[in-house]
Amino acid sequence: MARKVTEFVSSRGALPDIPDDITLPQFILDSWHPTRPVSTKGNPMFIDDVTGRAVHLPEVHARTFGLANEMKSRWNVGNDQVVCIFASNHVDYPIAVWAVHRLGGIVTTANPNYTAEELVYQLQLTGACAVISHSGSIEVAEQACRNSGIPPDRLSVLDCPQGYAGTFPTIEDLVQAGISKHPQFVECRLAKGEGKAKIALLSFSSGTTGRPKAVAVPHYAVLANVVQMALHGRANAMDGASDQYQPGQVVLAVVPFYHIYGIIVLMHFYTFLGFTLVVMPRFTLEGMLASIQRHKINHIMVAPPMVVLLAKNPLVRAYDLTSVTLCMSGGAPLSAELTRQYCARLPHSAIGQAYGMTETATALTFPRIDMHVSTPGSGGQLLPGNRCRIVKADGTLATYNEPGELYVTGPTVTLGYYKNEEATRETFVHLDGTSARWVRTGDEVMFNERCEIFVTDRIKEIMKVRGFQVAPAELEGHLLKHPDVDDACVVGVPDEYSGELPLAFIVPSHDANERMKESSSEAEKVKRAIMKHVEDHKVYYKRLAGGVYFVDSIPKNPSGKLLRRFLRDTAKEIKTQESTKARL
């Protein structure tokens, strides 16, 4: 009789040594590792999709030095100081990240679509001392810096659009000024073991509840994840077992670098492999298709909404996508049916999913390399070095094909939530009294006998909208500031393109109820005002695209906790009824 397995590990075996005394740029740009494939192609590291500009390794070295040199000279950026990058993708984005790390600083990345209010929250929580903004977001950045007490001379612009004549220096200005000077800094050097505690990134996650939290990601965790992915993909050229991840290929960098998926998997893993990253500043379907055809892209890293378009939009048929050999989807679950539709449209492309979290320095699983189309519904195969347990509702441990809440430990577990000990204790836990720190994911999953993960439900309250985390509590707190709202509950409703959409159940105030009684059109006015209240203060994917529905009361348990699952079911029924009426 087979042994009952209650802890899941990869069959790939133990990880090789992972250096714990070097920073990310030292690992990616300056050093060697046995899992790294040997590249003899001489291909550029980055290509700007807009201009076609190619950037090779020597230029990356020079620009990283120049920017670090000027940031030290002009801003005195040093050990553990935080620099915020508030920008869309750009070929100098990695330069900015690695320049801060050369100085021993910390990078926090922010969504360039944030409102000033959202950016102020991030700048104040992280204590950022300088901001590098995209030109299209400069007005928001300027306002946020002013409200956060960051001097205007510590704001710069990442890109340099044609005709730009702004008052803030560009990265190009800083690079050229830094290259022209003698070294103004001594590069950060880590002692043995220091990489496990030295923060590289403050990446934002909603955790399981509440406002976004800054996850403290150490250098070692990112290095470990890169090694895990390389080992799983058998990337070393001397291995000869797989050509999927061999150097000299081209990957489309359209997933945003400010997202943990983009900054670790794309920016670090793919440069480690020796791929060329074609950098797109923002996603449009036509732009992506043209880029794939123009640059003969081999790998595309996407989120489920992009797969929907690739599988269903007729525009896809007008482009030659035969160069694509792998599509990897992450950020939210991808259905088996959508996978099938993608394969019908692009039969030459392998497709699979990865599953991960900001709290685990991204990927815990990766697509199988021995399958052209990964197991339908699977979120990928467990990466080597991770250990997982699944805790069932009764507190016992699940075995194969039994669902429960996922707990994970391994070399990529991060340091916790920055300046938030309470939230850290809730998510980063010790099991069985051991010293190992386990991340309580809040996801209900199960593993099959091949250690492939299947996400079956979300125990935590977080919604996934276009691959981005949205915390209902954040929106509810904001809604309660509106004078027409007495109580609120936000849930996610399924949507084929976005995955989920936020929908709000609202208990109107007494005054709002009286107005609605007097006029039949007032209810629609109140709904629009509530939706605009969110639109004016929150990034686009947090808007109430699922709608606003008035109720007499929000159901709660005796302790006052929202019965969110009940309202989620109610929301699904409402949407089903609306869809049925629309078809009649």
C-alpha positions as CSV (number, residue, x, y, z in Angstrom):
1,M,0.0,0.0,0.0
2,A,1.4,3.4,-1.0
3,R,2.5,5.7,1.8
4,K,0.0,8.6,2.5
5,V,1.9,11.8,1.5
6,T,1.0,14.9,3.5
7,E,4.0,17.1,2.5
8,F,4.5,17.9,-1.1
9,V,8.0,18.4,-2.7
10,S,9.4,18.5,-6.2
11,S,10.9,15.3,-7.7
12,R,13.7,17.5,-9.1
13,G,15.6,16.9,-5.9
14,A,17.7,19.3,-3.8
15,L,18.7,22.8,-4.9
16,P,22.3,23.6,-5.7
17,D,24.1,26.2,-3.5
18,I,22.5,29.6,-3.7
19,P,24.8,32.5,-2.9
20,D,23.7,34.5,0.2
21,D,26.4,37.2,0.0
22,I,25.7,39.0,-3.2
23,T,23.1,41.5,-4.5
24,L,20.8,41.0,-7.5
25,P,22.9,43.0,-10.0
26,Q,26.0,41.1,-8.8
27,F,24.3,37.8,-9.4
28,I,22.7,38.7,-12.8
29,L,25.4,40.9,-14.3
30,D,28.7,40.0,-12.6
31,S,28.7,36.3,-11.5
32,W,28.3,32.7,-12.6
33,H,26.1,29.9,-11.4
34,P,26.0,26.2,-12.4
35,T,22.3,26.5,-13.4
36,R,23.0,29.3,-15.8
37,P,23.1,28.3,-19.5
38,V,26.2,29.3,-21.5
39,S,25.4,32.0,-24.0
40,T,27.5,32.4,-27.1
41,K,24.8,34.3,-29.1
42,G,25.9,37.9,-28.4
43,N,22.2,39.0,-28.5
44,P,21.2,42.2,-26.7
45,M,19.7,42.0,-23.2
46,F,17.0,44.5,-24.0
47,I,15.2,45.9,-27.1
48,D,13.0,49.0,-26.8
49,D,9.9,47.9,-28.7
50,V,9.0,51.6,-29.5
51,T,12.3,52.7,-31.0
52,G,14.1,49.4,-31.7
53,R,17.0,50.5,-29.6
54,A,19.1,47.5,-28.5
55,V,21.0,47.5,-25.2
56,H,23.9,44.9,-24.7
57,L,25.5,43.8,-21.5
58,P,28.5,46.3,-21.6
59,E,26.0,49.2,-22.0
60,V,23.9,47.8,-19.1
61,H,27.0,47.8,-16.9
62,A,28.0,51.4,-17.9
63,R,24.5,52.8,-17.5
64,T,24.0,51.1,-14.2
65,F,27.2,52.5,-12.9
66,G,26.5,56.0,-14.3
67,L,23.0,56.1,-12.7
68,A,24.2,54.8,-9.4
69,N,27.1,57.3,-9.4
70,E,24.8,60.3,-10.0
71,M,22.1,59.1,-7.5
72,K,24.9,59.0,-4.9
73,S,26.3,62.4,-5.9
74,R,23.0,64.2,-6.4
75,W,20.6,62.5,-3.9
76,N,23.1,60.8,-1.6
77,V,21.2,57.5,-1.9
78,G,22.9,54.9,0.3
79,N,22.4,51.8,2.4
80,D,18.8,50.8,3.0
81,Q,17.4,54.0,1.6
82,V,14.3,53.5,-0.6
83,V,13.8,54.8,-4.2
84,C,10.3,54.5,-5.7
85,I,10.0,53.6,-9.4
86,F,6.6,54.9,-10.6
87,A,6.7,53.9,-14.2
88,S,5.5,51.6,-17.0
89,N,8.1,49.3,-18.7
90,H,11.2,50.8,-20.2
91,V,14.6,49.5,-21.2
92,D,16.1,51.6,-18.4
93,Y,13.8,50.2,-15.7
94,P,16.2,47.4,-14.9
95,I,19.1,49.9,-14.9
96,A,17.2,51.9,-12.3
97,V,16.6,48.9,-10.1
98,W,20.1,47.6,-10.3
99,A,21.7,51.1,-9.8
100,V,19.8,51.4,-6.5
101,H,21.0,48.0,-5.4
102,R,24.6,48.8,-6.3
103,L,24.3,51.6,-3.7
104,G,22.8,49.2,-1.1
105,G,19.4,50.8,-1.4
106,I,15.9,49.3,-1.6
107,V,13.5,49.6,-4.6
108,T,9.8,49.9,-4.2
109,T,7.8,49.8,-7.5
110,A,4.5,51.5,-8.0
111,N,1.7,51.2,-10.6
112,P,2.0,54.3,-12.9
113,N,-1.9,54.4,-13.0
114,Y,-2.1,55.1,-9.3
115,T,-3.8,58.2,-8.1
116,A,-1.8,60.7,-6.1
117,E,-3.5,59.5,-2.9
118,E,-2.5,55.8,-3.6
119,L,1.1,56.8,-4.4
120,V,1.3,59.0,-1.2
121,Y,0.4,55.9,0.8
122,Q,3.2,53.9,-0.7
123,L,5.8,56.6,-0.4
124,Q,5.0,57.3,3.2
125,L,4.8,53.6,4.2
126,T,8.2,52.8,2.6
127,G,9.8,56.1,3.6
128,A,11.0,56.7,0.0
129,C,13.7,59.4,-0.4
130,A,13.4,59.8,-4.2
131,V,11.0,59.0,-7.1
132,I,11.7,57.9,-10.7
133,S,8.5,58.5,-12.7
134,H,7.2,57.9,-16.2
135,S,6.6,61.1,-18.1
136,G,2.9,60.4,-18.5
137,S,2.6,60.1,-14.7
138,I,4.8,63.1,-13.8
139,E,2.0,65.3,-12.5
140,V,0.7,62.7,-10.2
141,A,4.3,62.0,-9.0
142,E,4.9,65.7,-8.4
143,Q,1.8,66.0,-6.3
144,A,2.5,62.8,-4.3
145,C,6.1,63.9,-3.6
146,R,4.8,67.3,-2.5
147,N,2.3,65.7,-0.1
148,S,4.9,63.2,1.1
149,G,7.6,65.8,1.8
150,I,10.0,64.5,-0.9
151,P,11.8,67.6,-2.3
152,P,11.2,68.3,-6.0
153,D,14.9,67.9,-6.9
154,R,14.6,64.2,-5.9
155,L,12.1,63.5,-8.8
156,S,13.3,62.4,-12.2
157,V,11.8,61.0,-15.4
158,L,12.5,57.5,-16.6
159,D,11.8,58.0,-20.3
160,C,12.6,60.9,-22.6
161,P,9.7,61.2,-25.1
162,Q,10.3,63.3,-28.2
163,G,10.1,66.9,-27.5
164,Y,10.3,66.5,-23.7
165,A,11.3,69.8,-22.1
166,G,10.1,69.2,-18.6
167,T,11.6,70.7,-15.5
168,F,12.7,67.3,-14.1
169,P,15.9,65.5,-15.2
170,T,15.6,62.3,-17.2
171,I,17.4,59.1,-16.5
172,E,19.5,59.8,-19.5
173,D,20.6,63.1,-17.9
174,L,21.5,61.3,-14.7
175,V,23.4,58.5,-16.5
176,Q,25.5,60.8,-18.6
177,A,26.3,63.0,-15.6
178,G,27.3,60.0,-13.5
179,I,29.5,58.5,-16.3
180,S,31.4,61.7,-16.6
181,K,32.4,61.6,-12.9
182,H,34.9,59.7,-10.9
183,P,33.3,57.0,-8.7
184,Q,31.3,58.7,-5.9
185,F,30.3,55.5,-4.1
186,V,31.7,52.2,-2.9
187,E,29.5,49.3,-4.1
188,C,27.5,47.5,-1.6
189,R,29.2,44.2,-0.5
190,L,27.4,41.7,1.6
191,A,28.8,39.5,4.3
192,K,28.2,35.7,4.3
193,G,24.5,35.1,5.0
194,E,23.5,38.8,4.8
195,G,21.6,38.4,1.5
196,K,18.9,36.5,3.4
197,A,18.1,39.6,5.5
198,K,19.1,42.5,3.2
199,I,15.9,43.9,1.6
200,A,16.0,44.3,-2.2
201,L,12.4,45.1,-2.9
202,L,9.4,46.5,-1.1
203,S,6.7,45.0,-3.3
204,F,3.0,45.7,-2.5
205,S,0.5,43.0,-1.9
206,S,-2.9,43.0,-0.3
207,G,-2.0,40.0,1.8
208,T,-5.2,38.4,3.0
209,T,-7.1,41.5,4.1
210,G,-7.0,45.3,4.3
211,R,-5.0,47.9,2.6
212,P,-1.9,47.0,0.5
213,K,1.1,45.9,2.5
214,A,4.8,46.2,1.6
215,V,6.4,42.8,1.4
216,A,10.0,42.9,2.3
217,V,11.8,40.8,-0.3
218,P,15.5,40.0,0.4
219,H,18.1,39.6,-2.3
220,Y,18.5,35.9,-1.5
221,A,14.8,35.1,-2.1
222,V,14.9,36.5,-5.7
223,L,18.2,34.6,-6.4
224,A,16.7,31.4,-5.0
225,N,13.6,31.8,-7.2
226,V,15.7,32.3,-10.3
227,V,17.7,29.2,-9.5
228,Q,14.5,27.2,-8.9
229,M,13.0,28.2,-12.2
230,A,16.3,27.5,-14.1
231,L,16.6,24.1,-12.5
232,H,13.0,23.1,-13.1
233,G,13.4,24.2,-16.8
234,R,16.7,22.4,-17.2
235,A,18.1,25.6,-18.6
236,N,21.8,24.8,-18.4
237,A,23.0,24.2,-21.9
238,M,25.2,21.3,-20.8
239,D,22.2,19.4,-19.5
240,G,20.8,18.8,-23.0
241,A,17.5,17.8,-21.7
242,S,15.4,20.7,-22.9
243,D,15.7,23.5,-25.4
244,Q,12.7,25.5,-24.1
245,Y,14.9,27.8,-22.0
246,Q,18.1,28.0,-24.1
247,P,19.8,31.4,-24.5
248,G,19.5,33.6,-27.5
249,Q,15.7,33.4,-27.7
250,V,13.4,36.4,-27.4
251,V,10.7,37.1,-24.7
252,L,8.1,39.8,-24.8
253,A,8.3,42.0,-21.7
254,V,4.8,43.3,-21.6
255,V,3.8,42.1,-18.1
256,P,4.6,45.2,-15.9
257,F,7.9,45.3,-14.1
258,Y,6.2,47.0,-11.2
259,H,4.4,43.7,-10.5
260,I,6.3,40.9,-8.7
261,Y,5.7,38.6,-11.7
262,G,7.4,41.1,-14.1
263,I,10.3,42.1,-11.9
264,I,11.3,38.6,-10.9
265,V,10.3,36.2,-13.7
266,L,10.9,38.6,-16.6
267,M,13.5,41.1,-15.4
268,H,15.7,38.6,-13.5
269,F,15.0,35.0,-14.6
270,Y,14.9,35.7,-18.3
271,T,18.1,37.9,-18.3
272,F,19.7,35.1,-16.3
273,L,18.9,32.7,-19.1
274,G,20.4,35.0,-21.7
275,F,17.1,35.8,-23.5
276,T,16.5,39.2,-25.2
277,L,13.7,41.1,-23.5
278,V,11.6,43.1,-26.0
279,V,10.3,45.8,-23.6
280,M,6.7,47.2,-24.2
281,P,5.7,50.2,-22.2
282,R,2.1,49.1,-22.0
283,F,-0.2,46.4,-23.3
284,T,-2.4,46.8,-26.4
285,L,-3.5,43.7,-28.3
286,E,-2.4,45.2,-31.7
287,G,0.9,46.4,-30.2
288,M,1.6,43.0,-28.8
289,L,0.8,41.1,-32.0
290,A,2.9,43.5,-34.1
291,S,5.8,43.1,-31.7
292,I,5.6,39.3,-31.8
293,Q,5.7,39.4,-35.6
294,R,8.4,42.1,-35.9
295,H,10.8,40.6,-33.3
296,K,9.9,36.9,-33.8
297,I,9.1,36.6,-30.1
298,N,9.5,33.0,-28.7
299,H,8.1,33.3,-25.2
300,I,5.2,35.4,-24.1
301,M,4.5,36.0,-20.4
302,V,0.8,37.0,-20.0
303,A,-2.1,37.2,-17.6
304,P,-5.5,35.5,-18.4
305,P,-7.1,38.6,-20.0
306,M,-4.4,38.5,-22.6
307,V,-5.0,34.8,-23.3
308,V,-8.7,35.6,-23.8
309,L,-7.8,38.1,-26.5
310,L,-5.2,35.8,-28.2
311,A,-7.8,33.0,-28.2
312,K,-10.8,34.9,-29.4
313,N,-10.0,38.2,-31.0
314,P,-10.2,38.0,-34.8
315,L,-7.3,40.5,-35.1
316,V,-4.9,37.7,-34.1
317,R,-5.4,36.1,-37.5
318,A,-3.8,39.0,-39.3
319,Y,-0.4,38.4,-37.7
320,D,2.3,35.8,-38.0
321,L,2.7,34.3,-34.5
322,T,4.5,31.1,-35.6
323,S,7.6,32.1,-33.7
324,V,5.9,31.7,-30.4
325,T,7.0,28.5,-28.7
326,L,5.7,29.1,-25.1
327,C,2.9,31.0,-23.5
328,M,3.0,31.2,-19.7
329,S,0.0,32.6,-17.9
330,G,0.2,33.8,-14.3
331,G,-1.5,36.2,-11.9
332,A,-4.8,34.4,-11.8
333,P,-6.2,30.9,-12.7
334,L,-6.6,30.0,-16.4
335,S,-9.5,27.8,-17.2
336,A,-9.2,24.5,-19.1
337,E,-11.6,25.8,-21.7
338,L,-9.7,28.9,-22.4
339,T,-6.5,26.8,-22.7
340,R,-8.2,24.7,-25.3
341,Q,-9.3,27.8,-27.3
342,Y,-5.8,29.2,-27.2
343,C,-4.3,25.9,-28.5
344,A,-6.9,25.9,-31.4
345,R,-5.7,29.4,-32.4
346,L,-1.9,28.8,-31.8
347,P,-1.3,25.1,-32.0
348,H,2.5,25.5,-32.4
349,S,2.8,27.2,-29.0
350,A,3.2,25.3,-25.7
351,I,1.0,26.7,-22.9
352,G,1.1,26.4,-19.2
353,Q,0.5,28.2,-15.9
354,A,2.6,29.4,-13.0
355,Y,1.3,30.0,-9.5
356,G,3.0,32.3,-6.9
357,M,2.7,35.1,-4.5
358,T,4.5,38.3,-3.6
359,E,5.0,36.8,-0.1
360,T,7.0,33.9,-1.6
361,A,9.0,36.1,-4.0
362,T,6.8,35.0,-6.9
363,A,6.7,31.5,-8.5
364,L,6.0,28.4,-6.5
365,T,5.1,26.4,-9.6
366,F,6.0,26.5,-13.2
367,P,4.7,24.9,-16.4
368,R,5.9,21.4,-17.0
369,I,8.6,21.1,-19.7
370,D,7.7,17.6,-20.7
371,M,4.2,18.6,-22.0
372,H,3.3,20.8,-24.9
373,V,0.0,21.7,-23.2
374,S,0.0,21.5,-19.5
375,T,-2.6,19.4,-17.6
376,P,-5.9,21.3,-18.1
377,G,-6.7,23.4,-15.1
378,S,-3.3,22.9,-13.5
379,G,-1.5,25.9,-12.1
380,G,1.9,24.4,-12.8
381,Q,4.3,21.9,-11.2
382,L,5.9,22.5,-7.9
383,L,9.4,24.1,-8.1
384,P,12.3,22.3,-6.4
385,G,13.2,23.5,-2.9
386,N,9.6,24.3,-1.9
387,R,7.7,22.3,0.7
388,C,3.9,22.4,0.8
389,R,1.2,21.3,3.2
390,I,-2.5,21.4,2.6
391,V,-4.6,21.8,5.7
392,K,-8.2,20.6,5.5
393,A,-11.2,22.3,7.1
394,D,-10.9,19.9,10.1
395,G,-7.3,20.8,10.7
396,T,-5.8,17.5,9.3
397,L,-3.3,17.4,6.5
398,A,-4.5,16.5,3.0
399,T,-2.9,14.0,0.7
400,Y,-3.0,13.8,-3.1
401,N,-6.2,15.2,-4.7
402,E,-7.7,16.4,-1.5
403,P,-8.4,20.1,-1.2
404,G,-7.5,22.4,1.6
405,E,-5.6,25.6,2.4
406,L,-2.1,25.8,1.1
407,Y,0.9,26.5,3.4
408,V,4.4,26.7,1.8
409,T,7.9,27.1,3.0
410,G,11.2,27.3,1.2
411,P,14.2,29.5,0.3
412,T,12.0,32.2,-1.3
413,V,9.8,33.0,1.7
414,T,10.1,36.7,2.3
415,L,10.8,38.6,5.5
416,G,7.2,39.6,6.1
417,Y,5.2,42.8,5.8
418,Y,7.3,46.0,6.3
419,K,6.4,47.8,9.5
420,N,3.4,45.6,10.1
421,E,4.2,42.9,12.7
422,E,0.5,42.0,13.3
423,A,-0.1,41.2,9.6
424,T,3.2,39.3,9.4
425,R,2.3,37.1,12.4
426,E,-1.1,36.2,10.7
427,T,0.5,35.2,7.3
428,F,4.0,34.0,8.2
429,V,3.5,31.2,10.7
430,H,5.4,28.4,12.4
431,L,4.0,24.9,12.1
432,D,4.6,22.1,14.6
433,G,6.8,24.5,16.6
434,T,9.7,24.3,14.1
435,S,11.9,27.2,13.2
436,A,10.7,27.1,9.5
437,R,8.5,30.0,8.5
438,W,5.5,28.9,6.5
439,V,3.3,31.3,4.4
440,R,-0.4,30.8,4.9
441,T,-1.6,31.5,1.3
442,G,-5.4,31.8,1.9
443,D,-5.9,29.7,-1.3
444,E,-7.7,26.4,-1.4
445,V,-5.8,24.0,-3.6
446,M,-4.9,20.4,-4.2
447,F,-1.9,18.5,-5.6
448,N,-2.0,15.5,-7.8
449,E,0.6,12.7,-7.8
450,R,2.8,14.7,-10.2
451,C,2.9,17.6,-7.8
452,E,0.8,19.8,-10.1
453,I,-1.3,22.4,-8.3
454,F,-5.0,23.0,-8.8
455,V,-6.5,26.2,-7.3
456,T,-10.0,25.3,-6.3
457,D,-11.2,28.3,-4.4
458,R,-10.0,31.4,-2.5
459,I,-10.3,31.2,1.2
460,K,-8.9,34.7,1.7
461,E,-11.1,37.7,0.7
462,I,-8.8,39.1,-1.9
463,M,-10.2,39.5,-5.5
464,K,-8.0,39.0,-8.6
465,V,-8.9,41.6,-11.2
466,R,-6.9,41.3,-14.4
467,G,-4.2,39.6,-12.4
468,F,-4.0,42.4,-9.8
469,Q,-5.0,41.9,-6.1
470,V,-7.9,44.0,-4.9
471,A,-8.8,43.9,-1.2
472,P,-12.5,44.3,-0.5
473,A,-11.8,45.9,2.9
474,E,-9.9,48.8,1.2
475,L,-12.8,49.6,-1.1
476,E,-15.3,49.2,1.8
477,G,-13.4,51.6,3.9
478,H,-13.4,54.1,1.1
479,L,-17.1,53.7,0.3
480,L,-18.0,54.4,3.9
481,K,-16.6,57.9,3.5
482,H,-19.4,58.7,1.0
483,P,-22.3,60.5,2.7
484,D,-24.9,58.3,1.0
485,V,-23.4,55.1,2.3
486,D,-24.3,53.6,5.7
487,D,-22.7,50.2,5.2
488,A,-21.0,48.4,2.4
489,C,-19.7,45.0,1.3
490,V,-17.6,44.4,-1.8
491,V,-17.3,41.0,-3.5
492,G,-15.9,39.7,-6.8
493,V,-18.1,38.4,-9.5
494,P,-16.7,36.2,-12.3
495,D,-15.8,37.8,-15.6
496,E,-14.3,36.1,-18.6
497,Y,-11.9,38.9,-19.5
498,S,-10.9,40.3,-16.1
499,G,-11.3,37.1,-14.0
500,E,-13.3,39.0,-11.4
501,L,-14.9,42.4,-11.1
502,P,-15.6,44.3,-7.9
503,L,-19.3,44.6,-7.1
504,A,-20.6,46.6,-4.1
505,F,-23.6,45.9,-1.9
506,I,-24.6,49.2,-0.4
507,V,-26.9,50.1,2.5
508,P,-28.0,53.7,1.6
509,S,-28.0,56.4,4.3
510,H,-31.3,57.7,5.6
511,D,-31.0,60.8,3.6
512,A,-30.3,58.9,0.4
513,N,-33.3,56.6,1.0
514,E,-35.6,59.6,1.4
515,R,-34.3,61.2,-1.8
516,M,-34.8,57.9,-3.7
517,K,-38.4,57.6,-2.4
518,E,-39.2,61.1,-3.8
519,S,-37.7,60.4,-7.3
520,S,-37.5,57.3,-9.4
521,S,-34.4,58.6,-11.1
522,E,-32.5,59.3,-7.8
523,A,-31.4,55.7,-7.3
524,E,-29.4,55.8,-10.5
525,K,-27.9,59.1,-9.5
526,V,-26.8,57.8,-6.2
527,K,-25.3,54.7,-7.8
528,R,-23.3,56.9,-10.3
529,A,-22.1,59.1,-7.5
530,I,-20.9,56.1,-5.4
531,M,-19.0,54.7,-8.4
532,K,-17.4,58.0,-9.2
533,H,-16.3,58.3,-5.6
534,V,-14.2,55.2,-6.2
535,E,-13.1,56.2,-9.7
536,D,-11.7,59.5,-8.4
537,H,-9.5,58.0,-5.8
538,K,-8.6,54.4,-6.9
539,V,-6.6,52.9,-9.8
540,Y,-8.7,51.6,-12.7
541,Y,-8.9,47.9,-11.8
542,K,-10.3,48.8,-8.3
543,R,-13.4,50.5,-9.8
544,L,-16.8,49.0,-9.2
545,A,-17.2,47.5,-12.7
546,G,-19.4,44.8,-11.4
547,G,-22.0,47.3,-10.3
548,V,-23.7,48.8,-7.2
549,Y,-26.7,47.1,-5.6
550,F,-28.7,48.5,-2.8
551,V,-29.7,46.3,0.1
552,D,-31.5,46.8,3.5
553,S,-28.6,45.4,5.5
554,I,-25.3,43.6,5.2
555,P,-25.5,40.0,6.6
556,K,-23.0,39.5,9.4
557,N,-22.2,36.8,12.0
558,P,-22.7,37.4,15.7
559,S,-19.2,38.8,16.1
560,G,-19.8,41.4,13.3
561,K,-17.8,39.7,10.6
562,L,-19.2,40.2,7.0
563,L,-20.7,37.0,5.6
564,R,-18.9,37.7,2.3
565,R,-19.4,34.2,0.8
566,F,-23.1,34.5,1.1
567,L,-23.1,37.8,-0.7
568,R,-20.7,36.4,-3.3
569,D,-23.3,33.7,-4.1
570,T,-26.0,36.4,-4.2
571,A,-23.9,38.5,-6.6
572,K,-23.5,35.4,-8.9
573,E,-27.3,34.9,-8.9
574,I,-27.9,38.6,-9.8
575,K,-25.4,38.4,-12.7
576,T,-26.9,35.2,-14.0
577,Q,-30.4,36.7,-13.9
578,E,-29.2,39.8,-15.7
579,S,-27.5,37.7,-18.4
580,T,-30.6,35.6,-18.9
581,K,-32.7,38.8,-19.3
582,A,-30.2,40.2,-21.8
583,R,-30.6,37.0,-24.0
584,L,-34.4,37.1,-24.0
